[in-house]
């Protein structure tokens, strides 16, 4: 009847096979279509190319984000036991070294004669006042640039990179010309103090402390100063602290500069696990190539003229917060990355396939509607074409 037998064809070849293999076909979630019933078009090829490029772009973005990692900031109570705190200072005062008195006094009552522990080098004030390298708080444009630089030092990758390539020592004092006498004093070095609230101040010789010798003439007072480095903890000169490279000047002899510092112990770490190695004795974190232990601080300052009965000078009052800030950079596992990439690719392909099918269905409906409009909405069997054929045959 249908000509299958004459061509040597058998309708049984189109039936499902029986047996175990045929039974498993019932659970097939991926039905197939024979290549004979599929048709490839150039539109489908363009769509596949666009989807492939989009998948490649999203996969590269996922890999780049995974490789860069993510930063988290966590506050906690400081668990480690630390008795001392290293203070790093590098400042230039517009007075002679023999006219300065430097002292540290903490809340426990201990007093450290910092002038005997820090180095003092006579220098010229004009050699240090460089507008390109010194920040003045009254300059708004300079303040914005400095805020951008300080923001960079909050990222783990930048901090670890700067620490590795930097030298952990102080620069040498520039040499003055022959015959020139220093009108300023550079005070620099590191010293250990108790890890408690304290005061660090620079005053004039014979003022503010009981000591033998003449008091310095008031005409020699000039507490204009440049702070090149003021940090707490291990010395990292490449990291920018709030008071680093700052300039403060005064035109009066009796002027008082006050700085109030709030110190927060900070850990910068890049680990692929949630555990940071601890010291077995003090239970405090251990420094390594991927972990930096330091201290950040916030500062507020004020400067004003004082009467002659008061003590002029430069005063730093610091307080240590009982919290620990941990800034960590972490990276997820490679398996999780593979899962995200697979999800992205499959989602794009499935969504793109649906959009392509909807677009094809809509295009077919539009084309069929246009065809009906051209034919007047009547079919070939009962339309005008059939009537014309019958008229021609009658004639």
N, C-alpha and C positions, 0 to 999 in steps of 0.2 A: 504494500500500500504506500508506504512512505519512501520506498526506494532504498532502504538501508541494506536489505538482503542482496539487492542487485549490485551494490557496491562493496559487498563483503563486510558490512558493518553489523555490529551486534549491540542491541540496546542494553544488554546486561553490562557492557563495559562502562556505562554511565551510572550504575548503581553503586551504593556503598558496599564495601567489602564486609563480610561477616567474620566472626571470630573475635579473638582478643584485641587485635589491632583495630578492627571496626568498632568494638565497644569503647575503646579509649577515645575515639573521635568525638564521642558525646561530650567529653570534658574539654574539648579544644576551645580555649578562649581567644585564639587567634585564627579565625577563619581565613582561608586563602581563596583567591580567585585565579582561575587558569589564565595564563598569559594571552590565550586566544581572545579573551573577553576584556582585555585592558587595552587602553589607547594612550599613547604618550603625545603630549602637546608641547609647543614652545612656551606657552604661558606657564605650564606646570614646571618646566625647566627653570624659567626665570624666578618663579616663586621658591623653588628649592634652593637656588643659588643665594637669594636674599636671606632666607632663613638660615642657611649654613653660615653666612658671614655674620649674621646677628648672634648665632650661637657661639661662634668663635670670639666675638667681641665680649660677650657676657662671661665666657669661660676665662678669658684673659683678665677681666676685671676681678673675678673671684680669686684667681691665683694671686694677683697683685695685692689685693686686700689681705689675703692670708699671709703672704710673705712679709708685708709691712707690720702685721700684728695689730693689736689694739691695746690702748693704755687705760688703766684703771687707777683711781686714787682712793685710798682707804685710810681712814683714821682709826686709831686704836690706842689703848693705854700702853705706854712704854713698859715692856716687861723686863728688859735688860737692866742690870745693875752697873752703873757707871759712876765713879766718884769724882772724876776730873773732867775738865773741859778745856780743850786747846783753843787759845785766842790768837788769831793772826792779824797783825796790824802793820800797815805801811802808810805813813802819813808824813806830810811836809808842813811844818809850821813856820810862819814868817818871823821867827825869833831865833836867837843864837842857842846852840845846844846847851851851853852852861847856864842859860837863864831859864831852862824848863825843868819842871818837876812832874814826874809821871808816877801814878800810884793806882793800885787796885785794892778795893775793899769789898768783901762779900758779906752776905747776911749771917754767916757763921762767925764773923768777927775777925777772920784772917785778913791780914794786910800784906800785899806783895809789893815790894819796891820794884816796879816794872822798869824804872829808869836804869837799874843795875843789870837787868836781864835782857833788855832790848838794845839794839845797836843804834848809835847816834852818829850821823855823818853830816858835817857842815856842808852846806850847798847854797846855791843861788836861787832865790825865789823865781826869778825870771826864766830859769831853765825848765821849770815845771809847769808854768802857766801856758798851756797849749790849747787854744780854743777848739781844735779838732778832736782832742782826746779827753778833754775835761768837760764834765756836764755841770751846767748851772741850773739850779732849780727854777729860776725866774724865766728861762727861755722855754716857751711852750713848744716850739718846733723840736728843740733838742729833747724835751721831755717825752714827746711822742716816739721819737726814734729810739730812745732808751727803753721805753716800755715794750717796743717790738723786740729789742735785743733780749730783754729779761724774759719775755715770753718764750723765746727759743730755748732758754735754759730750764724750762719746765718739762721738756720732752726727754724721755729716757735715751733714745738713740743719739740725740745731740750731746747730752751730758756725758755718756760713755765715750763717744768719739772724741770730745774735747779733752777728757781726762787722760785718755791713752796717749795722745800726741803732745801733751803739754809737759813742761818741766815743773817739778814741784819744788821750786826755790824762788828766792827773790832776785830781782834784777840788780845789777850793780849800780851804784850811785854815779851819775855822770861827773866827769872831771871838770873842774873849774879852770879858768885860764890862770896863767902865772901871775902872781902878785895880787890876785883878787881875793877878797875876804868874804866868807860866806855870811849872808844876811838872813839865812834860814837854816832849819835843821830838819833832816830826814830821820824819822824814828821808825824802825821796822824790826820785825822778828816775830817769833812765836813763843808763847809761854803757857804754862799749865796753871789753871785755877780750879777752884772747887765748882762742881756742877750745881750751883745754887744762884739765887739772885745776887747781883753785885753791881758795883759802880766802878767805872774806869774813867779816870780824869787826868787832864793835862793842865797844869796851872803854872804860874810864874814862881821863880825861886824866892823863897821867903814869904810866900803868901798862901795861907790856907793850912800850913803845917808848922808845927813847932820844930825849928831847926836853928842851928847856929849859923852865924854869918849875917852879912848885910842883906837887907831887903832890896829887891830890884827896884830901880826907879820906875815910876809910873809912866814916864815918857817912852820907856822901852817896850811897853805892852803892845803887842799886835798879834792877836790870835786868829788871824786869817790862816786858813789851812786848806790843804788838798788831801783827800783820802784816796789813796791808790788801791788799798786793799783793807777790808775789814770783814773777816769771816770767822766762823766758829767750827771747830772740828779739824779734820785733815786739810792741809793747804792744797787748794786747787786754783791756781792763779787764773786759769783760762775761764772759769765760771764767773759770771757777772752777778755780784750781790748788789742790794739796793743802794749801798753807800760807796761802792767802788767808783773811782774816777769822778768824784764830786768835788766841787769848789765852793768855799764859803769865805767871804771877805767882809771886812769891817773897816770903817774909817775912824772909829773911836778906840781909845785905849782900854776903857772898861766895858768890855762886851762879853756876854755869856752865851755860848753855844751849847744847847742841850739836845741830846738824842735819846729817845726812848725806844728800846728794841725788845721785841717779843720773839724769842727763839723757839723754833719747832724742829725737833729731830726728824730727819728725813732719810728715807732709803730709796735709791733708784736701783731698780733691778730688772733684768731681762732673763726670765726663766721660763722653761716650758712645762714646769710643774708648779703646783700651788705651795710647795714647801721651800722655805729659805733656810740654808744651813745656819745653825746656831752654835755659839760657843758653849762648851759643856760646863764651864765654870761660872760664867756670868749670865748665860742664857740670852746673850745679845747676838744679833746677826753678825755674820762674818763677812768681811769685805773680800771680793774676788774680782776677776776680770769682767764679770757680768753683774756685779753688785757694788754699789757705791754708798758708803755711809757718810752723811754730812749733816749740816744744819742749815735750815732756811730761817730768815727772820724778816719781820715787818718792822718798819721804822716810822716814827713821827718825830719831827724836829721843830725847834723854835730858836730864835736868836733875838736878843734884846740887850739894850744898854742897861748897865747896873750902876748904882751909886758907888762911891769910893769906899764905903763901909762894907760892901759885898766883895765876894771873891770872883774875879773874872776868870775865864778859861774855857776849856772844851770838856764837856761832861757826857759820858755814855752810861746810861742806866739800862741794864739788860735783865730780863726775866725769862726763865726757861719754862715752857709749857709742859705739863705732864702728859702729853699725847705724842703719838708717833704717826707720821705721815708716810705711807708706803705708796710710791708711784711705780707700778709694775707694767711691763710690756709683755704680753703673752701672745702665743700663737697656737691655734687649734691643731688638732691632729691631722695627719695627711688623709686618713680614711674619711674624716668628716668633710674635708675639702672635696674628695672624690664624690661623696654623696651629694654635696651641694651642686657640683658641676653636672652630675647626672640629672638631678632634678631640674636644673636650668635648661639643659638641652632637651629633655623629654617634654617639659612644659612648653617650650617654644615650638617644638615640632607638632605637638598635639594641638595647641592653640592655633598655630599657623594652618594646620590641616583643616580644622573646623572653619576657619575664616575663608580658606580657599573653596571649600565645598559650598558654603553659603553664597559666596560670590558667584560660583558657577551655577548654582540653582537660581539665583536671581537673574543672571544673564539669560538663562534659557527661558525663564518666564517672560522676560522683556521681549526676547526675540520671537517667541510664539505669539505674544500679544500683537506685535507689529505685523506678523504674517496674517493673523485673523483680520486685522484692520484692512490690510491690502485686499483680501479676498471677500470683503464685505461681511464677514462673520458667518459665511455658509461653507459647508464642506464640499468636497469634490463629487460626492454621490448625489446630493440633493440640491446642489447650487446651480448657478447659471451655466457653469461649464457643461453639466449634464443636459440641461434644456437645449443648449445650442447644438449639442451633438445629436439630439433627437430631431431637431428641426432640419438639420443637414441630411440626415438619413431619409426623412420623409420626402424631401425634395428630390 
